[in-house]
Amino acid sequence: MVGYLVSDNRKVTTHRFIEMKRRGEKISMLTSYDFTTAGIVDGAGIDGILVGDSASNVMAGNATTLPMTVEQMIYHARSVVRGVKRALVVCDMPFGSYQIDRKEGVKNAVQIMKESGCDALKLEGGAEIIDTVKGILDAGIPVMAHLGLTPQSINKFGTYAVRAKDEAEADKLMADARLLQEAGCFSLVLEKVPAALATQVSRELTIPTIGIGAGSGTDGQILVVTDMLGMVQGFNPRFLRRYADLNTVMTDAIGRYISDVKEVTFPNENESY
């Protein structure tokens, strides 16, 4: 097994995320949704793993993240936690689990933390959900914020285009970022916003920013693991860099297995009892 690609094998915490920003060390994050993948991602030395509600797309085949439930997120997060030794594990709170009111949001946050064993939760939004964010923080649960393109609000925006390109929306994003930091969030995801704005936010905040489609000026980066490994075809956003072509590798391996079965070359004598 490949060892960690980092010198410090201690468990990554929310405090260490902030320490990494202070010393100028970039933070690496990927998503994971299952035990096996999480173990590989963690073993490679990743700093943080997000159990994203993107499981709705890549694991369940839904068109949006909206169908995910609290129970489904707990299932995926619990599976990931079992496979992780070092990385900080953050779980998305799914759509509808925190937007109703503070009491409902805190209740669902506590349930996810208790039943999954994850290290922190991620919520999308700014001023609109700040009371709930404060309630979750007051309950002792670390919160990673998320601004810019917020997929749970896709029906409101009607597009996955870059956010905060105009001055008014950029000003609101900056104000929301400050508000979330003041409330006590330990980090902030910036998704599909102009690189110059993401850099400005990153410089003004003392908490680390994690970018996806937000340029290199953020304090860290995150990608969906199935995208960066090339398992998914037909999805080619500008921000995505593929580090492997597992779709081709897997298709070839499965094709050779099918051929061996049909030609009765598998199993051979050494593979039989």
Accessible surface in RSA format (square Angstrom, percent):
REM  Atomic radii and reference values for relative SASA: ProtOr
REM  Chains: A
REM  Algorithm: Lee & Richards
REM  Probe-radius: 1.40
REM  Slices: 20
REM RES _ NUM      All-atoms   Total-Side   Main-Chain    Non-polar    All polar
REM                ABS   REL    ABS   REL    ABS   REL    ABS   REL    ABS   REL
RES MET A   1   207.49 107.5 117.42  77.7  90.07 214.4  96.14  81.7 111.35 147.5
RES VAL A   2   107.29  70.6  95.65  86.6  11.65  28.1 101.95  88.6   5.34  14.5
RES GLY A   3    49.22  60.7   0.00   N/A  49.22  60.7  38.43 105.4  10.80  24.2
RES TYR A   4    62.31  29.1  38.17  21.7  24.14  62.8  30.72  23.1  31.59  38.9
RES LEU A   5   136.48  76.0 103.27  73.9  33.21  83.5 111.07  78.0  25.41  68.4
RES VAL A   6    47.65  31.4  29.09  26.3  18.56  44.7  37.76  32.8   9.89  26.8
RES SER A   7   123.16 104.1  80.08 106.9  43.08  99.2  57.84 123.2  65.31  91.5
RES ASP A   8    44.48  31.2  39.38  39.2   5.10  12.1  28.22  66.4  16.26  16.2
RES ASN A   9    88.03  60.7  68.24  65.9  19.79  47.6  22.12  53.2  65.91  63.7
RES ARG A  10   150.90  63.4 141.60  72.2   9.30  22.1  76.82 105.0  74.08  44.9
RES LYS A  11    80.52  39.3  69.99  42.9  10.53  25.1  59.84  53.9  20.68  22.0
RES VAL A  12     1.04   0.7   0.82   0.7   0.22   0.5   0.82   0.7   0.22   0.6
RES THR A  13    57.44  40.9  55.64  56.4   1.80   4.3  54.25  72.9   3.19   4.8
RES THR A  14    30.38  21.6  29.46  29.9   0.93   2.2   4.07   5.5  26.31  39.8
RES HIS A  15   102.83  56.2 100.74  70.0   2.09   5.4  71.79  74.0  31.04  36.1
RES ARG A  16    17.74   7.4  17.74   9.0   0.00   0.0  10.13  13.8   7.61   4.6
RES PHE A  17     0.00   0.0   0.00   0.0   0.00   0.0   0.00   0.0   0.00   0.0
RES ILE A  18    34.37  19.6  34.37  25.6   0.00   0.0  34.37  24.7   0.00   0.0
RES GLU A  19    56.47  32.4  54.07  40.9   2.40   5.7  13.68  26.5  42.79  34.9
RES MET A  20     5.18   2.7   5.18   3.4   0.00   0.0   1.33   1.1   3.84   5.1
RES LYS A  21    35.66  17.4  22.23  13.6  13.44  32.0  21.61  19.4  14.06  15.0
RES ARG A  22   178.14  74.8 138.50  70.6  39.64  94.4  58.43  79.8 119.72  72.6
RES ARG A  23   140.48  59.0 103.01  52.5  37.48  89.2  67.91  92.8  72.58  44.0
RES GLY A  24    61.41  75.7   0.00   N/A  61.41  75.7  34.94  95.9  26.47  59.3
RES GLU A  25    71.61  41.1  62.86  47.6   8.76  20.8  35.13  68.0  36.48  29.8
RES LYS A  26   121.56  59.3 108.58  66.6  12.98  30.9  92.68  83.4  28.88  30.8
RES ILE A  27     2.48   1.4   0.02   0.0   2.46   5.9   0.49   0.4   1.99   5.4
RES SER A  28    45.23  38.2  41.94  56.0   3.29   7.6  38.87  82.8   6.36   8.9
RES MET A  29     4.69   2.4   0.02   0.0   4.67  11.1   0.02   0.0   4.67   6.2
RES LEU A  30    23.06  12.8  23.06  16.5   0.00   0.0  23.06  16.2   0.00   0.0
RES THR A  31     3.77   2.7   3.77   3.8   0.00   0.0   3.77   5.1   0.00   0.0
RES SER A  32     0.02   0.0   0.00   0.0   0.02   0.0   0.02   0.0   0.00   0.0
RES TYR A  33     4.62   2.2   2.86   1.6   1.76   4.6   2.86   2.1   1.76   2.2
RES ASP A  34    43.64  30.6  43.56  43.4   0.08   0.2  27.43  64.6  16.21  16.2
RES PHE A  35   114.13  57.1 112.41  69.6   1.72   4.5 112.41  68.2   1.72   4.9
RES THR A  36    90.41  64.3  84.57  85.7   5.83  13.9  58.73  78.9  31.67  47.9
RES THR A  37    35.82  25.5  35.47  36.0   0.35   0.8  12.70  17.1  23.12  34.9
RES ALA A  38     0.00   0.0   0.00   0.0   0.00   0.0   0.00   0.0   0.00   0.0
RES GLY A  39    21.19  26.1   0.00   N/A  21.19  26.1  18.76  51.5   2.43   5.4
RES ILE A  40   120.19  68.4 113.72  84.7   6.47  15.6 117.79  84.8   2.41   6.5
RES VAL A  41    11.30   7.4   7.19   6.5   4.10   9.9  11.07   9.6   0.23   0.6
RES ASP A  42     3.71   2.6   3.71   3.7   0.00   0.0   0.02   0.1   3.68   3.7
RES GLY A  43     6.32   7.8   0.00   N/A   6.32   7.8   5.59  15.3   0.73   1.6
RES ALA A  44    46.27  42.5  40.99  63.3   5.29  12.0  42.18  59.4   4.10  10.9
RES GLY A  45     7.85   9.7   0.00   N/A   7.85   9.7   2.08   5.7   5.77  12.9
RES ILE A  46    21.27  12.1  17.99  13.4   3.28   7.9  19.89  14.3   1.37   3.7
RES ASP A  47     7.39   5.2   7.39   7.4   0.00   0.0   0.00   0.0   7.39   7.4
RES GLY A  48     0.00   0.0   0.00   N/A   0.00   0.0   0.00   0.0   0.00   0.0
RES ILE A  49     0.00   0.0   0.00   0.0   0.00   0.0   0.00   0.0   0.00   0.0
RES LEU A  50    13.37   7.4  13.37   9.6   0.00   0.0  13.37   9.4   0.00   0.0
RES VAL A  51     0.00   0.0   0.00   0.0   0.00   0.0   0.00   0.0   0.00   0.0
RES GLY A  52     0.78   1.0   0.00   N/A   0.78   1.0   0.78   2.1   0.00   0.0
RES ASP A  53     6.94   4.9   6.94   6.9   0.00   0.0   0.00   0.0   6.94   6.9
RES SER A  54    21.13  17.9  21.03  28.1   0.10   0.2  19.04  40.5   2.09   2.9
RES ALA A  55     0.57   0.5   0.10   0.2   0.46   1.1   0.10   0.1   0.46   1.2
RES SER A  56     0.00   0.0   0.00   0.0   0.00   0.0   0.00   0.0   0.00   0.0
RES ASN A  57    50.74  35.0  39.76  38.4  10.99  26.5  21.55  51.9  29.20  28.2
RES VAL A  58    48.47  31.9  14.72  13.3  33.75  81.3  21.02  18.3  27.46  74.5
RES MET A  59    94.01  48.7  57.85  38.3  36.16  86.1  47.52  40.4  46.49  61.6
RES ALA A  60    66.43  61.1  30.53  47.1  35.90  81.7  40.19  56.6  26.24  69.5
RES GLY A  61    66.35  81.8   0.00   N/A  66.35  81.8  31.67  86.9  34.68  77.7
RES ASN A  62    52.74  36.4  41.48  40.1  11.26  27.1   6.32  15.2  46.42  44.9
RES ALA A  63    94.94  87.3  61.91  95.5  33.03  75.1  72.62 102.3  22.32  59.1
RES THR A  64    33.96  24.2  32.70  33.2   1.26   3.0  26.49  35.6   7.47  11.3
RES THR A  65     9.82   7.0   9.35   9.5   0.47   1.1   9.35  12.6   0.47   0.7
RES LEU A  66    37.22  20.7  28.36  20.3   8.86  22.3  28.39  19.9   8.83  23.8
RES PRO A  67    70.75  51.6  46.75  42.6  24.00  87.2  59.29  49.0  11.45  71.2
RES MET A  68     9.49   4.9   5.09   3.4   4.39  10.5   1.61   1.4   7.88  10.4
RES THR A  69    59.78  42.5  54.82  55.6   4.96  11.8  57.05  76.6   2.74   4.1
RES VAL A  70    17.34  11.4  14.98  13.6   2.35   5.7  14.98  13.0   2.35   6.4
RES GLU A  71   110.83  63.6 103.77  78.5   7.06  16.8  61.98 119.9  48.84  39.9
RES GLN A  72    83.94  46.9  81.32  59.4   2.62   6.2  26.97  57.4  56.97  43.2
RES MET A  73     0.00   0.0   0.00   0.0   0.00   0.0   0.00   0.0   0.00   0.0
RES ILE A  74     4.93   2.8   4.93   3.7   0.00   0.0   4.93   3.6   0.00   0.0
RES TYR A  75   137.42  64.2 136.54  77.7   0.87   2.3  90.00  67.6  47.41  58.5
RES HIS A  76    22.94  12.5  22.94  15.9   0.00   0.0   8.30   8.6  14.64  17.0
RES ALA A  77     0.00   0.0   0.00   0.0   0.00   0.0   0.00   0.0   0.00   0.0
RES ARG A  78    78.62  33.0  78.62  40.1   0.00   0.0  19.49  26.6  59.13  35.8
RES SER A  79    16.92  14.3  16.33  21.8   0.59   1.4   7.56  16.1   9.35  13.1
RES VAL A  80     0.00   0.0   0.00   0.0   0.00   0.0   0.00   0.0   0.00   0.0
RES VAL A  81    41.33  27.2  35.74  32.4   5.60  13.5  35.79  31.1   5.54  15.0
RES ARG A  82   163.66  68.7 132.37  67.5  31.29  74.5  52.54  71.8 111.12  67.3
RES GLY A  83    13.20  16.3   0.00   N/A  13.20  16.3   5.24  14.4   7.96  17.8
RES VAL A  84    20.65  13.6   1.36   1.2  19.29  46.5   1.38   1.2  19.27  52.3
RES LYS A  85   171.21  83.5 148.13  90.9  23.08  54.9  96.47  86.8  74.74  79.6
RES ARG A  86     7.95   3.3   7.87   4.0   0.08   0.2   0.67   0.9   7.28   4.4
RES ALA A  87     0.00   0.0   0.00   0.0   0.00   0.0   0.00   0.0   0.00   0.0
RES LEU A  88     1.42   0.8   1.42   1.0   0.00   0.0   1.42   1.0   0.00   0.0
RES VAL A  89     2.58   1.7   2.58   2.3   0.00   0.0   2.58   2.2   0.00   0.0
RES VAL A  90     0.00   0.0   0.00   0.0   0.00   0.0   0.00   0.0   0.00   0.0
RES CYS A  91     0.00   0.0   0.00   0.0   0.00   0.0   0.00   0.0   0.00   0.0
RES ASP A  92     4.90   3.4   4.90   4.9   0.00   0.0   0.24   0.6   4.66   4.6
RES MET A  93     0.51   0.3   0.00   0.0   0.51   1.2   0.00   0.0   0.51   0.7
RES PRO A  94     1.07   0.8   1.07   1.0   0.00   0.0   1.07   0.9   0.00   0.0
RES PHE A  95    95.43  47.7  82.92  51.4  12.50  32.5  82.92  50.3  12.50  35.8
RES GLY A  96    30.40  37.5   0.00   N/A  30.40  37.5  21.93  60.2   8.47  19.0
RES SER A  97     4.69   4.0   1.43   1.9   3.25   7.5   4.35   9.3   0.33   0.5
RES TYR A  98     1.50   0.7   0.42   0.2   1.08   2.8   0.04   0.0   1.45   1.8
RES GLN A  99    71.17  39.8  43.62  31.9  27.54  65.6  38.72  82.4  32.45  24.6
RES ILE A 100   120.63  68.6  90.45  67.4  30.18  72.7  97.01  69.9  23.62  64.1
RES ASP A 101    72.71  50.9  63.88  63.6   8.82  20.9  37.13  87.4  35.57  35.5
RES ARG A 102    89.65  37.6  85.25  43.5   4.41  10.5  30.45  41.6  59.20  35.9
RES LYS A 103   175.03  85.4 165.43 101.5   9.60  22.8 114.22 102.8  60.81  64.8
RES GLU A 104    60.77  34.9  59.60  45.1   1.18   2.8   5.56  10.8  55.21  45.1
RES GLY A 105     0.00   0.0   0.00   N/A   0.00   0.0   0.00   0.0   0.00   0.0
RES VAL A 106    34.10  22.4  34.10  30.9   0.00   0.0  34.10  29.6   0.00   0.0
RES LYS A 107   135.95  66.3 125.80  77.2  10.15  24.2  79.35  71.4  56.60  60.3
RES ASN A 108    14.74  10.2  14.74  14.2   0.00   0.0   0.00   0.0  14.74  14.2
RES ALA A 109     0.00   0.0   0.00   0.0   0.00   0.0   0.00   0.0   0.00   0.0
RES VAL A 110    53.70  35.3  53.27  48.2   0.43   1.0  53.70  46.7   0.00   0.0
RES GLN A 111    51.33  28.7  47.66  34.8   3.67   8.7  18.93  40.3  32.39  24.6
RES ILE A 112     0.00   0.0   0.00   0.0   0.00   0.0   0.00   0.0   0.00   0.0
RES MET A 113    37.99  19.7  31.07  20.6   6.92  16.5  31.39  26.7   6.60   8.7
RES LYS A 114   162.29  79.2 125.64  77.1  36.65  87.3  81.16  73.0  81.14  86.4
RES GLU A 115    79.92  45.9  66.19  50.1  13.73  32.7  28.44  55.0  51.48  42.0
RES SER A 116     4.69   4.0   0.00   0.0   4.69  10.8   1.26   2.7   3.42   4.8
RES GLY A 117    44.84  55.3   0.00   N/A  44.84  55.3  29.38  80.6  15.46  34.6
RES CYS A 118     7.61   5.8   0.00   0.0   7.61  17.9   0.16   0.4   7.45   8.0
RES ASP A 119    40.00  28.0  30.23  30.1   9.76  23.1   9.97  23.5  30.03  29.9
RES ALA A 120     0.00   0.0   0.00   0.0   0.00   0.0   0.00   0.0   0.00   0.0
RES LEU A 121     0.00   0.0   0.00   0.0   0.00   0.0   0.00   0.0   0.00   0.0
RES LYS A 122     6.33   3.1   5.23   3.2   1.10   2.6   1.12   1.0   5.21   5.5
RES LEU A 123     1.70   0.9   0.64   0.5   1.05   2.7   1.20   0.8   0.50   1.3
RES GLU A 124    13.15   7.5   6.88   5.2   6.26  14.9   5.00   9.7   8.14   6.6
RES GLY A 125    16.24  20.0   0.00   N/A  16.24  20.0  15.95  43.8   0.29   0.6
RES GLY A 126     1.37   1.7   0.00   N/A   1.37   1.7   0.00   0.0   1.37   3.1
RES ALA A 127    49.82  45.8  37.70  58.2  12.13  27.6  37.88  53.4  11.94  31.6
RES GLU A 128   116.12  66.7  75.14  56.8  40.98  97.6  68.11 131.7  48.01  39.2
RES ILE A 129    16.86   9.6  13.30   9.9   3.56   8.6  16.86  12.1   0.00   0.0
RES ILE A 130    25.92  14.8  25.75  19.2   0.17   0.4  25.75  18.5   0.17   0.5
RES ASP A 131    79.92  56.0  78.20  77.8   1.72   4.1  34.31  80.7  45.61  45.5
RES THR A 132     8.34   5.9   8.18   8.3   0.16   0.4   0.00   0.0   8.34  12.6
RES VAL A 133     1.06   0.7   1.06   1.0   0.00   0.0   1.06   0.9   0.00   0.0
RES LYS A 134    88.18  43.0  87.25  53.5   0.93   2.2  38.49  34.6  49.68  52.9
RES GLY A 135     3.63   4.5   0.00   N/A   3.63   4.5   0.86   2.4   2.77   6.2
RES ILE A 136     0.00   0.0   0.00   0.0   0.00   0.0   0.00   0.0   0.00   0.0
RES LEU A 137    35.16  19.6  20.58  14.7  14.59  36.7  20.93  14.7  14.23  38.3
RES ASP A 138   111.42  78.0  74.36  74.0  37.06  87.6  29.16  68.6  82.25  82.0
RES ALA A 139    51.40  47.3  11.27  17.4  40.13  91.3  24.43  34.4  26.97  71.4
RES GLY A 140    63.86  78.8   0.00   N/A  63.86  78.8  36.90 101.3  26.96  60.4
RES ILE A 141    11.46   6.5   9.96   7.4   1.50   3.6  10.84   7.8   0.61   1.7
RES PRO A 142    38.11  27.8  31.16  28.4   6.95  25.3  37.45  30.9   0.65   4.1
RES VAL A 143     0.43   0.3   0.24   0.2   0.19   0.5   0.24   0.2   0.19   0.5
RES MET A 144     0.21   0.1   0.21   0.1   0.00   0.0   0.00   0.0   0.21   0.3
RES ALA A 145     1.34   1.2   0.72   1.1   0.62   1.4   1.34   1.9   0.00   0.0
RES HIS A 146     7.61   4.2   7.61   5.3   0.00   0.0   7.61   7.8   0.00   0.0
RES LEU A 147     8.75   4.9   8.60   6.2   0.14   0.4   8.75   6.1   0.00   0.0
RES GLY A 148    13.46  16.6   0.00   N/A  13.46  16.6   1.96   5.4  11.50  25.8
RES LEU A 149     3.76   2.1   3.76   2.7   0.00   0.0   3.76   2.6   0.00   0.0
RES THR A 150    11.62   8.3  11.54  11.7   0.08   0.2   6.78   9.1   4.83   7.3
RES PRO A 151    21.35  15.6  21.04  19.2   0.31   1.1  21.04  17.4   0.31   1.9
RES GLN A 152     8.32   4.6   3.74   2.7   4.57  10.9   2.23   4.8   6.08   4.6
RES SER A 153    36.68  31.0  30.78  41.1   5.90  13.6   7.62  16.2  29.06  40.7
RES ILE A 154    14.10   8.0  13.73  10.2   0.37   0.9  13.77   9.9   0.33   0.9
RES ASN A 155   119.46  82.4  89.67  86.7  29.79  71.7  36.63  88.2  82.82  80.1
RES LYS A 156   159.82  78.0 121.32  74.4  38.50  91.7  86.60  78.0  73.22  78.0
RES PHE A 157    61.62  30.8  37.23  23.1  24.39  63.5  40.99  24.9  20.63  59.0
RES GLY A 158    62.98  77.7   0.00   N/A  62.98  77.7  30.54  83.8  32.44  72.6
RES THR A 159    56.95  40.5  50.69  51.4   6.25  14.9  40.37  54.2  16.58  25.1
RES TYR A 160    99.26  46.3  93.70  53.3   5.56  14.5  88.70  66.7  10.56  13.0
RES ALA A 161    50.71  46.6  41.89  64.6   8.83  20.1  49.89  70.3   0.82   2.2
RES VAL A 162    60.65  39.9  49.54  44.9  11.11  26.8  49.54  43.0  11.11  30.1
RES ARG A 163    36.98  15.5  35.86  18.3   1.12   2.7   2.01   2.8  34.97  21.2
RES ALA A 164     2.96   2.7   0.17   0.3   2.79   6.3   0.17   0.2   2.79   7.4
RES LYS A 165   158.87  77.5 124.16  76.2  34.71  82.6  68.67  61.8  90.19  96.1
RES ASP A 166    79.62  55.8  71.68  71.3   7.94  18.8  47.51 111.8  32.11  32.0
RES GLU A 167   138.31  79.4 125.52  95.0  12.79  30.5  48.99  94.8  89.32  72.9
RES ALA A 168    78.03  71.7  62.85  97.0  15.18  34.5  69.52  97.9   8.51  22.5
RES GLU A 169    48.44  27.8  43.55  32.9   4.90  11.7  28.06  54.3  20.39  16.6
RES ALA A 170    19.31  17.8  18.51  28.6   0.80   1.8  18.79  26.5   0.52   1.4
RES ASP A 171    85.20  59.7  78.75  78.4   6.46  15.3  28.59  67.3  56.61  56.5
RES LYS A 172    92.11  44.9  86.16  52.9   5.95  14.2  88.70  79.8   3.41   3.6
RES LEU A 173    10.12   5.6   6.74   4.8   3.38   8.5   9.80   6.9   0.32   0.9
RES MET A 174    11.49   6.0  11.49   7.6   0.00   0.0  11.49   9.8   0.00   0.0
RES ALA A 175    51.69  47.5  45.70  70.5   5.99  13.6  47.36  66.7   4.33  11.5
RES ASP A 176     9.33   6.5   9.26   9.2   0.07   0.2   0.07   0.2   9.26   9.2
RES ALA A 177     0.32   0.3   0.00   0.0   0.32   0.7   0.00   0.0   0.32   0.8
RES ARG A 178   103.22  43.3 102.96  52.5   0.26   0.6  41.09  56.2  62.13  37.7
RES LEU A 179    56.65  31.6  54.92  39.3   1.74   4.4  55.82  39.2   0.84   2.3
RES LEU A 180     1.00   0.6   1.00   0.7   0.00   0.0   1.00   0.7   0.00   0.0
RES GLN A 181    43.49  24.3  34.64  25.3   8.84  21.1   8.76  18.6  34.73  26.3
RES GLU A 182   135.88  78.0  98.26  74.3  37.62  89.6  49.35  95.5  86.53  70.6
RES ALA A 183    24.43  22.5   0.05   0.1  24.39  55.5   5.88   8.3  18.56  49.2
RES GLY A 184    42.53  52.4   0.00   N/A  42.53  52.4  26.03  71.4  16.50  37.0
RES CYS A 185     2.46   1.9   0.00   0.0   2.46   5.8   0.00   0.0   2.46   2.7
RES PHE A 186    11.97   6.0  10.08   6.2   1.89   4.9  11.85   7.2   0.12   0.3
RES SER A 187     0.00   0.0   0.00   0.0   0.00   0.0   0.00   0.0   0.00   0.0
RES LEU A 188     0.84   0.5   0.84   0.6   0.00   0.0   0.84   0.6   0.00   0.0
RES VAL A 189     3.70   2.4   3.70   3.4   0.00   0.0   3.70   3.2   0.00   0.0
RES LEU A 190     0.03   0.0   0.03   0.0   0.00   0.0   0.03   0.0   0.00   0.0
RES GLU A 191    21.95  12.6  21.95  16.6   0.00   0.0   0.30   0.6  21.65  17.7
RES LYS A 192    40.75  19.9  40.75  25.0   0.00   0.0  13.44  12.1  27.31  29.1
RES VAL A 193     3.45   2.3   0.00   0.0   3.45   8.3   0.00   0.0   3.45   9.3
RES PRO A 194    42.19  30.7  32.59  29.7   9.60  34.9  42.19  34.8   0.00   0.0
RES ALA A 195    52.00  47.8  44.90  69.3   7.09  16.1  45.01  63.4   6.99  18.5
RES ALA A 196    83.18  76.5  66.46 102.6  16.72  38.0  75.02 105.6   8.16  21.6
RES LEU A 197    18.19  10.1  14.59  10.4   3.61   9.1  17.08  12.0   1.11   3.0
RES ALA A 198     0.09   0.1   0.00   0.0   0.09   0.2   0.09   0.1   0.00   0.0
RES THR A 199    28.85  20.5  28.85  29.3   0.00   0.0  19.86  26.7   9.00  13.6
RES GLN A 200    87.29  48.8  83.83  61.3   3.45   8.2  25.46  54.2  61.83  46.9
RES VAL A 201     0.00   0.0   0.00   0.0   0.00   0.0   0.00   0.0   0.00   0.0
RES SER A 202     5.28   4.5   2.78   3.7   2.50   5.8   2.98   6.3   2.30   3.2
RES ARG A 203   197.08  82.7 162.23  82.7  34.85  83.0  61.23  83.7 135.86  82.3
RES GLU A 204    82.72  47.5  53.30  40.3  29.42  70.0  31.76  61.4  50.96  41.6
RES LEU A 205     5.34   3.0   1.11   0.8   4.23  10.6   1.11   0.8   4.23  11.4
RES THR A 206    94.19  67.0  88.46  89.7   5.73  13.7  76.46 102.7  17.73  26.8
RES ILE A 207    10.92   6.2  10.92   8.1   0.00   0.0  10.92   7.9   0.00   0.0
RES PRO A 208     0.00   0.0   0.00   0.0   0.00   0.0   0.00   0.0   0.00   0.0
RES THR A 209     0.00   0.0   0.00   0.0   0.00   0.0   0.00   0.0   0.00   0.0
RES ILE A 210     0.00   0.0   0.00   0.0   0.00   0.0   0.00   0.0   0.00   0.0
RES GLY A 211     0.00   0.0   0.00   N/A   0.00   0.0   0.00   0.0   0.00   0.0
RES ILE A 212    19.21  10.9  18.05  13.4   1.16   2.8  19.21  13.8   0.00   0.0
RES GLY A 213    24.22  29.9   0.00   N/A  24.22  29.9   9.97  27.4  14.25  31.9
RES ALA A 214     0.86   0.8   0.00   0.0   0.86   2.0   0.46   0.6   0.40   1.1
RES GLY A 215    34.86  43.0   0.00   N/A  34.86  43.0  24.62  67.6  10.24  22.9
RES SER A 216    97.20  82.1  82.20 109.7  15.00  34.6  46.80  99.7  50.40  70.6
RES GLY A 217    26.46  32.6   0.00   N/A  26.46  32.6  15.25  41.8  11.21  25.1
RES THR A 218     0.40   0.3   0.00   0.0   0.40   0.9   0.02   0.0   0.37   0.6
RES ASP A 219    22.12  15.5  20.51  20.4   1.61   3.8   2.67   6.3  19.44  19.4
RES GLY A 220     0.72   0.9   0.00   N/A   0.72   0.9   0.72   2.0   0.00   0.0
RES GLN A 221    77.51  43.3  75.98  55.5   1.53   3.6  56.13 119.5  21.38  16.2
RES ILE A 222     8.49   4.8   6.90   5.1   1.59   3.8   7.74   5.6   0.76   2.1
RES LEU A 223    29.03  16.2  28.42  20.3   0.61   1.5  28.67  20.1   0.36   1.0
RES VAL A 224    23.71  15.6  22.87  20.7   0.84   2.0  22.87  19.9   0.84   2.3
RES VAL A 225     3.33   2.2   3.33   3.0   0.00   0.0   3.33   2.9   0.00   0.0
RES THR A 226    17.10  12.2  17.10  17.3   0.00   0.0  17.10  23.0   0.00   0.0
RES ASP A 227    11.49   8.0  11.49  11.4   0.00   0.0   0.43   1.0  11.06  11.0
RES MET A 228    25.78  13.4  25.78  17.1   0.00   0.0  24.99  21.2   0.79   1.0
RES LEU A 229    48.53  27.0  48.53  34.7   0.00   0.0  48.53  34.1   0.00   0.0
RES GLY A 230     2.62   3.2   0.00   N/A   2.62   3.2   0.66   1.8   1.97   4.4
RES MET A 231    69.70  36.1  56.33  37.3  13.38  31.8  48.07  40.9  21.64  28.7
RES VAL A 232    48.25  31.8  43.53  39.4   4.73  11.4  46.91  40.8   1.34   3.6
RES GLN A 233   130.02  72.7 103.69  75.8  26.33  62.7  36.43  77.5  93.59  71.0
RES GLY A 234    75.90  93.6   0.00   N/A  75.90  93.6  35.66  97.8  40.24  90.1
RES PHE A 235    88.12  44.1  86.92  53.8   1.20   3.1  88.12  53.4   0.00   0.0
RES ASN A 236   110.18  76.0  78.25  75.6  31.93  76.9  34.54  83.1  75.64  73.1
RES PRO A 237    27.29  19.9   9.44   8.6  17.85  64.9  21.19  17.5   6.09  37.9
RES ARG A 238   245.24 103.0 206.17 105.1  39.07  93.0  87.22 119.2 158.02  95.8
RES PHE A 239    56.59  28.3  27.70  17.2  28.89  75.2  38.74  23.5  17.85  51.1
RES LEU A 240    24.10  13.4   1.28   0.9  22.82  57.4   1.77   1.2  22.33  60.1
RES ARG A 241   160.47  67.4 157.06  80.1   3.41   8.1  46.11  63.0 114.36  69.3
RES ARG A 242    89.35  37.5  61.33  31.3  28.02  66.7  38.11  52.1  51.24  31.1
RES TYR A 243   132.74  62.0  96.53  54.9  36.21  94.2  75.44  56.7  57.29  70.6
RES ALA A 244    37.03  34.0  20.18  31.1  16.84  38.3  33.92  47.8   3.11   8.2
RES ASP A 245    75.97  53.2  69.83  69.5   6.13  14.5  34.94  82.2  41.03  40.9
RES LEU A 246    51.61  28.7  51.61  36.9   0.00   0.0  51.61  36.2   0.00   0.0
RES ASN A 247    39.01  26.9  35.34  34.2   3.67   8.8   3.71   8.9  35.30  34.1
RES THR A 248    74.30  52.8  70.65  71.6   3.65   8.7  58.42  78.5  15.88  24.0
RES VAL A 249    89.40  58.8  83.97  76.0   5.43  13.1  88.18  76.6   1.22   3.3
RES MET A 250    87.36  45.2  85.01  56.3   2.36   5.6  80.97  68.8   6.40   8.5
RES THR A 251    88.21  62.7  82.76  83.9   5.44  13.0  68.88  92.5  19.33  29.2
RES ASP A 252    77.97  54.6  69.20  68.9   8.77  20.7  24.53  57.7  53.44  53.3
RES ALA A 253    42.79  39.3  36.94  57.0   5.85  13.3  37.81  53.3   4.98  13.2
RES ILE A 254    95.48  54.3  94.55  70.4   0.93   2.2  95.47  68.7   0.01   0.0
RES GLY A 255    35.36  43.6   0.00   N/A  35.36  43.6  29.05  79.7   6.32  14.1
RES ARG A 256   142.68  59.9 139.94  71.3   2.74   6.5  60.97  83.3  81.71  49.5
RES TYR A 257   122.91  57.4 117.84  67.0   5.07  13.2  82.23  61.8  40.68  50.2
RES ILE A 258    81.00  46.1  79.34  59.1   1.66   4.0  81.00  58.3   0.00   0.0
RES SER A 259    45.77  38.7  39.56  52.8   6.21  14.3  29.44  62.7  16.33  22.9
RES ASP A 260    55.85  39.1  55.85  55.6   0.00   0.0   0.86   2.0  54.99  54.8
RES VAL A 261    66.67  43.9  57.33  51.9   9.33  22.5  57.33  49.8   9.33  25.3
RES LYS A 262   159.88  78.0 129.12  79.2  30.76  73.2  82.65  74.4  77.23  82.3
RES GLU A 263   115.46  66.3  92.32  69.8  23.14  55.1  39.42  76.2  76.04  62.1
RES VAL A 264   122.52  80.6 104.21  94.3  18.30  44.1 104.54  90.8  17.98  48.8
RES THR A 265    77.08  54.8  58.34  59.1  18.74  44.7  63.57  85.4  13.52  20.4
RES PHE A 266    83.24  41.6  77.43  48.0   5.80  15.1  77.43  46.9   5.80  16.6
RES PRO A 267    73.36  53.5  58.69  53.5  14.67  53.3  58.69  48.5  14.67  91.2
RES ASN A 268    72.64  50.1  63.43  61.3   9.21  22.2  33.79  81.3  38.85  37.6
RES GLU A 269   161.83  92.9 143.91 108.9  17.92  42.7  61.35 118.7 100.48  82.0
RES ASN A 270   145.99 100.7 110.89 107.2  35.10  84.5  28.76  69.2 117.22 113.3
RES GLU A 271    92.26  53.0  65.51  49.6  26.75  63.7  36.89  71.4  55.37  45.2
RES SER A 272    61.48  52.0  38.32  51.1  23.17  53.4  31.89  67.9  29.59  41.5
RES TYR A 273   270.74 126.4 195.25 111.1  75.50 196.4 181.27 136.2  89.47 110.3
END  Absolute sums over single chains surface
CHAIN  1 A    13692.3      10805.1       2887.2       7997.7       5694.6
END  Absolute sums over all chains
TOTAL         13692.3      10805.1       2887.2       7997.7       5694.6
